[in-house]
Amino acid sequence: MAVPAAQADVKTLDDYAGALVVQPESATTPYATSAFRHWVDADGDGCDTRDQVLVDETQVVPVYAAGTRCTVVSGRWYSYYDGVSTAKPADVAVDHVVALEEAWTSGASRWTAAQREAYANDLDDVGFSLRAVSSAVDAAKGSSDPAEWLPPRPEAWCEYVTGWVTTKWRWNLTADASEMAVVQDVLGTGGCGQEIYGITRAGTPAPTPPPVRDDLAAGTVLAPGAELVSANGRYRAAMQVDGNLVVYAADGRPVWATMTSTRGASLHLQADGNLVLSSASGTPLWFTSTFSTPGNGGGARELVLGDDGNLVLYRTTSGTGPIWYSGWDSGRALDPTRGNVLLPGVQLSTGQAIYSPSRRYGAVMQADGNFVVYAPGNRPLWNARTWGANRYLSMQADGNLVEYDLSSRAQWNARVYAPGARTVLQDDGNLVVYRTNGTAAFYTGWDR
């Protein structure tokens, strides 16, 4: 009985990227070019792989050397990386979009020689793996990955990243955190993440996923698509590809979120102890201000997702000296985008905010401990006049809006008792605590 052909997997480029295993690069032995036998006649038609790519990608009818049916001496090739056109084959390089050395450290070092040869001569992946480009730009790219090099033409970034993602998925290659951050950024800003392709697996072994962890050590990164899982398995903290860090319960309920939304962002527990969620370009989007300063006993050394759904930063790696936490599971479902309302039982931790429906006004629990309502242009309208690290704001079940320090001491409150009340940031800039009957129990004042 004949073995059925592998079926193409049809999905969006975002889905292909999200399915890649994210882990640091590694190899069983040092890389050598000889590990990949390339430019062979893989399909037995008398033309080697380089000749085949030149024939496939020329924009005009090729001219062959006398007495040959494969050796091209003239044509017209367009290098989409840098926009250069040439008629001379000597000026054209056939680029492995995912370079051989990059493939080696992403899983190919564990393949058989036959699998590496198949990879180096892959003509079956709808033209994404091998591309005819100018010799100059191929030399500039070398063995770089997207975190180290992107085509000089920004218009080519989506096409390049498309080839990179589909090739890594097809061949079961891993991706490291820095690569994924840039890839997610390009897929989002370039608008190509929702494009649909049908790619077939090449049959290489699947990578071993990284071990499930409940902690993040100082100096390490939680990459887009990666997550922490609590020791009891009931909670996970997912660094989503949309840039939001969300803690989920086992039933799928979101428990807590940074409420950030920049594709390709990743979470860094810096060596100085500060937990920072930053964009692919390194711009801080959210942080805890838990870095080491003289006299504060040192910065955070470990982030742990607890069995109660609480993300906790500790000064030690032994689970002692908590200096920041997100809050345990209250049993309620949190909208990770939160909108303009704080419901009873919901907290704002350091760096979090709610926004008016028009997004013109924001109420922010700042890293310096002050709770501030801002108007357009970052103009402060109102503030709690508080100061201190590791503060959080709680919309209590009794209706009071209270700012607490890490020792659960109240530092400010709205002086309200109205069980079931909720806090709303309106489009006039007014932050209002509303009783269940719709009357205001507290307000900061509208933008005058």
Buried (B, 14 or more C-beta within 10 A) or exposed (E): EEEEEEEEBEBBBBBBBBEBBBBEBEBEEEBEEEBBBBBEBBEEEEBBBBBBBBBEBBEEEBEBEEEEEBBBBBBBBBBBBBBBEBBEBEBBBBBBBBBBBBBBBBBBBBBEEEBBBBBBBBBEBBBBBBBBBBBBBBEBBEBEBBBEBBBEBEEBBBBBBBBBBBBBBBBBBBBBBBBBBBBBBBBBBBEBBEEEBEBBBBEBEEBEEEEEBBBBEBEBBBBBBBBBBBBEEBBBBBBBBBBBBBBBBEEEBBBBBBBBBBBBBBBBBBEBBBBBBBBBEEEEBBBBBBBBEEEEEBBBBBBBBBBBBBBBBBBEEEEEBBBBBBBBBBEEEBEBEBEBBBBBBBBBBBBBBBBBEEEBBBBBBBBEBBBBBBBEEEEEBBBBEBEEBBBBBBBBEEBBBBBBBBEEEEBBBBEBEBEEBBBBBBBBBBBBBBBEEEEBBBBBEBBE
